[in-house]
Amino acid sequence: MRKKVEPIENKTINKLYKDSFKRKLVERIEAGFLTNKEARLRYGVCNSVLKYWICIYGKDAQ
């Protein structure tokens, strides 16, 4: 019988976010209502993902 494996951390892996949430979060960051750090801590988004969203949904996105 296999032992139950406990996660190392209590973080959820691979969260799925709607595009509307991503766009709204990026808008709030670009408008100055949130810093990247505040957004990461409040919504549990890692830094690399947040930077990617800014590239995709930000003002300078193509």
C-alpha positions as CSV (number, residue, x, y, z in Angstrom):
1,M,0.0,0.0,0.0
2,R,1.3,3.4,-0.9
3,K,1.7,6.2,1.5
4,K,-0.2,9.4,1.0
5,V,2.2,12.1,-0.2
6,E,1.8,15.4,1.6
7,P,2.6,18.6,-0.4
8,I,5.7,20.5,0.6
9,E,3.8,23.8,0.7
10,N,0.1,24.7,1.0
11,K,0.1,26.5,-2.3
12,T,-2.2,25.6,-5.1
13,I,-0.3,24.7,-8.3
14,N,-1.5,25.7,-11.7
15,K,-4.3,28.1,-10.8
16,L,-6.5,29.1,-13.7
17,Y,-7.5,32.7,-14.1
18,K,-10.0,34.2,-16.5
19,D,-8.8,36.6,-19.1
20,S,-11.0,39.3,-17.6
21,F,-9.2,38.9,-14.3
22,K,-5.8,39.1,-15.9
23,R,-6.7,42.2,-17.9
24,K,-8.2,44.0,-14.8
25,L,-5.2,43.2,-12.7
26,V,-2.8,44.5,-15.3
27,E,-4.9,47.6,-15.7
28,R,-4.8,48.3,-11.9
29,I,-1.0,47.8,-11.9
30,E,-0.5,50.1,-14.8
31,A,-2.8,52.7,-13.3
32,G,-0.8,52.7,-10.1
33,F,-3.4,51.2,-7.8
34,L,-1.3,48.2,-7.1
35,T,2.4,47.4,-7.3
36,N,3.6,44.1,-8.8
37,K,4.6,43.0,-5.3
38,E,1.2,43.8,-3.8
39,A,-0.6,42.0,-6.7
40,R,1.6,38.9,-6.2
41,L,1.0,38.8,-2.5
42,R,-2.8,39.6,-2.6
43,Y,-3.7,37.3,-5.5
44,G,-1.0,34.6,-5.3
45,V,0.4,35.1,-8.7
46,C,4.1,34.4,-9.2
47,N,6.4,37.1,-10.5
48,S,7.1,35.5,-13.9
49,V,3.4,34.9,-14.6
50,L,2.6,38.5,-13.7
51,K,5.3,39.8,-16.0
52,Y,4.0,37.6,-18.8
53,W,0.5,39.0,-18.3
54,I,1.8,42.5,-18.4
55,C,3.5,41.7,-21.7
56,I,0.3,40.2,-23.1
57,Y,-2.4,42.5,-21.7
58,G,-0.5,45.7,-20.9
59,K,-0.6,49.1,-22.7
60,D,2.4,48.2,-24.8
61,A,1.1,44.8,-25.9
62,Q,1.1,44.3,-29.7
